[in-house]
Amino acid sequence: MDEQQSEEIATSENNECWVCADSTSLLTRSRNRTLMRGCACRGSAGYAHLDCLTQVAFHNNENWDTCPTCKQDFTGKVRLGLARERWGMVRDSCRYDMERLNAADRFASALQECAMDNQGALLLFQEVLEISREVDGNEDINTLVSMSNLGSLHQKMGNNDLALPLFEEALDTQRRTMGNKSPDTLRTMSNLSTLHLRTEDFGKALPLAMDALATRRRVLGKDHVDTLESVHNMGLLRWHMAHGEFVSFRTAEDFTGVCKLKDLKDSVDFLNRAVEARSRVLGSQHHQTKASVRALGYAEWRIKEL
């Protein structure tokens, strides 16, 4: 996390905010005036002050989440900062206000993924789902996304017994109301596959992962970020299948069992594809690219150890 965020801060006097054109030499101590980049822009492009990005988002709601230049979602400190600013503007609104619900959902996601604040995210996700069920019903698209988001957080926190019914309810309803090709359906399918992976039920995880990857390639295209996520996830799934159990990279050296060479080779193949595509689409310094590079390194190391 720290490594990823440090790369977003401009260190050269030649960089300037693309919104106001101020350079790093004009920085103040305010975090809102730190020149940062949290997207897929390359070179000197994409750097901006947080308060400048906030002003841009005022005029186009899409830019709370997405860079207007490279069209990729913001990451790291930029994503977290914008989400916090947006939530601060609406948190005192009516509990049922849709803008407040949307901001709460985005802030919860940023807390979870960018600040590792699972407890803070949990309270917001629970509130959003409760209100969505009450106001929109159990089959509304926003309610279903909230189910999946809360399920993902429970899974991350190790509460698999709480995550499973949320994923299953969301996926069953999404397939029935939105179809198997909907990006939301595919995202829940991918999440459920990951849950089965973590509980070592590979027989359920593999067909879900394969279906999500094939459909994303066909519907979204081979270079869509969701498709690349599926490629990366297939590499991880094959890594764990090779060991016959869930083996984190952190404890990989402690594994004493026998690995399946074919699954390891498949893991390397998928992760190589993920590294190549993510480097091309997102850049070599993007945190998702780095995650694929790290996973590939472990898979190649394991093969050499056999």
Sequence and secondary structure as in RCSB ss.txt:
>XXXX:A:sequence
MDEQQSEEIATSENNECWVCADSTSLLTRSRNRTLMRGCACRGSAGYAHLDCLTQVAFHNNENWDTCPTCKQDFT
GKVRLGLARERWGMVRDSCRYDMERLNAADRFASALQECAMDNQGALLLFQEVLEISREVDGNEDINTLVSMSNL
GSLHQKMGNNDLALPLFEEALDTQRRTMGNKSPDTLRTMSNLSTLHLRTEDFGKALPLAMDALATRRRVLGKDHV
DTLESVHNMGLLRWHMAHGEFVSFRTAEDFTGVCKLKDLKDSVDFLNRAVEARSRVLGSQHHQTKASVRALGYAE
WRIKEL
>XXXX:A:secstr
 HHHHHTTB   TT B TTT  BGGG  S GGGSEE  SS  TTTT EEHHHHHHHHHH GGGGTB TTT  B  
HHHHHHHHHHHHHHHTTS TT HHHHHHHHHHHHHHHHHS  HHHHHHHHHHHHHHHHHHH TTSHHHHHHHHHH
HHHHHHTT HHHHHHHHHHHHHHHHHHT TT HHHHHHHHHHHHHHHHTT HHHHHHHHHHHHHHHHHHT TTSH
HHHHHHHHHHHHHHHHHHTS   GGGGGG  S   HHHHHHHHHHHHHHHHHHHHHT TTSHHHHHHHHHHHHHH
HHHHH 
